[in-house]
Amino acid sequence: MNAKSKVNILAIATVILWASAFPFSKVAMEHFSPNSLGCLRITAASIFLILLGIFSRLHLPRKKDIYKFFLSGALGFTLYMLTFNVGIRTLTSATSSIIMAMTPVMTAVGALFIYREKIPAIGWISIGIEFIGILVLTLWDGVLSINVGILWTLSTAILFCGYNLYQRKLLSQGYTPLEITIFSITAGAILFLPFLPNGIHEMSRAPLSHILVVIYLGVFPNAIAAFTWGKALLIAKKTSDVTNFMFVTPLLATIMGFVVLRESPSAGTIAGGIIILVGLRLFQKKQKEAVKKQSE
């Protein structure tokens, strides 16, 4: 199997797992609070990844870098899970996944200010289109009916953007994607410890089916997806070869939301989602053209 095929398989597997997190998080919150769900999910992910790290004989992080992984863990896992769980309580899987699909563009904007990476004029037009899509999603039913869940999920996307940007710094310091994932998730789990007693209490009263959903969310969309995504980025010649697959996530999440929860996208979700996805696609296409010109 050639490298491109491996990248495609790994990326497809990742976005399928990520998409499943949207409806199954809503299922889990039928019996778990957002804080408890985040804590139990990250704890399950960290246990799985620590065992994987021991099996892989990974080296421990340098002492001077430990605080960096706590920052990474807070951005990509602790605060991420808290805002994600609160946000999705009042959103459909489709709406939440569309907002989260904006993360690559947010990351590009962040890279502009932090790493001085230029965004072409068409890129700014794309961002403007996406902003219009967000306004449509937020204000579809009237100016005074802003869904707070959208604001929470936008915060989640911003946090994940920060995690992506900080990953680049850690990669430049010699850490592998797997090491960054394991150390960050473990640090995120430690930051979640204050919520662990309540999480255990809620788990003792939850049906077995919902406990299994929590374990699934921790092991698959968190741990395994993080590993397959990092592996795909490591093998791929260009980052865009992997990130392009993120545009499939809203479609998959919408389908899974219908199958698992019988969710039907609202008119606002369809209209705003189409606008956002057009902007995302335009931005990603321009990014690919820029990378292609640089390689020629």
Secondary structure in CASP SS format (residue, H / E / C, confidence):
PFRMAT SS
TARGET T0000
AUTHOR 0000-0000-0000
METHOD secondary structure of the structure
MODEL  1
M C 1.00
N C 1.00
A H 1.00
K H 1.00
S H 1.00
K H 1.00
V H 1.00
N H 1.00
I H 1.00
L H 1.00
A H 1.00
I H 1.00
A H 1.00
T H 1.00
V H 1.00
I H 1.00
L H 1.00
W H 1.00
A H 1.00
S H 1.00
A H 1.00
F H 1.00
P H 1.00
F H 1.00
S H 1.00
K H 1.00
V H 1.00
A H 1.00
M C 1.00
E C 1.00
H C 1.00
F C 1.00
S C 1.00
P H 1.00
N H 1.00
S H 1.00
L H 1.00
G H 1.00
C H 1.00
L H 1.00
R H 1.00
I H 1.00
T H 1.00
A H 1.00
A H 1.00
S H 1.00
I H 1.00
F H 1.00
L H 1.00
I H 1.00
L H 1.00
L H 1.00
G H 1.00
I H 1.00
F H 1.00
S H 1.00
R C 1.00
L C 1.00
H C 1.00
L C 1.00
P C 1.00
R C 1.00
K H 1.00
K H 1.00
D H 1.00
I H 1.00
Y H 1.00
K H 1.00
F H 1.00
F H 1.00
L H 1.00
S H 1.00
G H 1.00
A H 1.00
L H 1.00
G H 1.00
F H 1.00
T H 1.00
L H 1.00
Y H 1.00
M H 1.00
L H 1.00
T H 1.00
F H 1.00
N H 1.00
V H 1.00
G H 1.00
I H 1.00
R C 1.00
T C 1.00
L C 1.00
T C 1.00
S H 1.00
A H 1.00
T H 1.00
S H 1.00
S H 1.00
I H 1.00
I H 1.00
M H 1.00
A C 1.00
M C 1.00
T H 1.00
P H 1.00
V H 1.00
M H 1.00
T H 1.00
A H 1.00
V H 1.00
G H 1.00
A H 1.00
L H 1.00
F H 1.00
I H 1.00
Y C 1.00
R C 1.00
E C 1.00
K C 1.00
I C 1.00
P C 1.00
A H 1.00
I H 1.00
G H 1.00
W H 1.00
I H 1.00
S H 1.00
I H 1.00
G H 1.00
I H 1.00
E H 1.00
F H 1.00
I H 1.00
G H 1.00
I H 1.00
L H 1.00
V H 1.00
L H 1.00
T H 1.00
L H 1.00
W C 1.00
D C 1.00
G C 1.00
V C 1.00
L C 1.00
S C 1.00
I C 1.00
N C 1.00
V H 1.00
G H 1.00
I H 1.00
L H 1.00
W H 1.00
T H 1.00
L H 1.00
S H 1.00
T H 1.00
A H 1.00
I H 1.00
L H 1.00
F H 1.00
C H 1.00
G H 1.00
Y H 1.00
N H 1.00
L H 1.00
Y H 1.00
Q H 1.00
R H 1.00
K H 1.00
L H 1.00
L H 1.00
S H 1.00
Q C 1.00
G C 1.00
Y C 1.00
T C 1.00
P H 1.00
L H 1.00
E H 1.00
I H 1.00
T H 1.00
I H 1.00
F H 1.00
S H 1.00
I H 1.00
T H 1.00
A H 1.00
G H 1.00
A H 1.00
I H 1.00
L H 1.00
F C 1.00
L H 1.00
P H 1.00
F H 1.00
L H 1.00
P H 1.00
N H 1.00
G H 1.00
I H 1.00
H H 1.00
E H 1.00
M H 1.00
S H 1.00
R H 1.00
A C 1.00
P C 1.00
L H 1.00
S H 1.00
H H 1.00
I H 1.00
L H 1.00
V H 1.00
V H 1.00
I H 1.00
Y H 1.00
L H 1.00
G H 1.00
V H 1.00
F H 1.00
P H 1.00
N H 1.00
A H 1.00
I H 1.00
A H 1.00
A H 1.00
F H 1.00
T H 1.00
W H 1.00
G H 1.00
K H 1.00
A H 1.00
L H 1.00
L H 1.00
I H 1.00
A C 1.00
K C 1.00
K C 1.00
T C 1.00
S H 1.00
D H 1.00
V H 1.00
T H 1.00
N H 1.00
F H 1.00
M H 1.00
F H 1.00
V H 1.00
T H 1.00
P H 1.00
L H 1.00
L H 1.00
A H 1.00
T H 1.00
I H 1.00
M H 1.00
G H 1.00
F H 1.00
V H 1.00
V H 1.00
L H 1.00
R C 1.00
E C 1.00
S C 1.00
P C 1.00
S C 1.00
A H 1.00
G H 1.00
T H 1.00
I H 1.00
A H 1.00
G H 1.00
G H 1.00
I H 1.00
I H 1.00
I H 1.00
L H 1.00
V H 1.00
G H 1.00
L H 1.00
R H 1.00
L H 1.00
F H 1.00
Q H 1.00
K H 1.00
K H 1.00
Q H 1.00
K H 1.00
E H 1.00
A H 1.00
V H 1.00
K H 1.00
K H 1.00
Q H 1.00
S H 1.00
E C 1.00
END
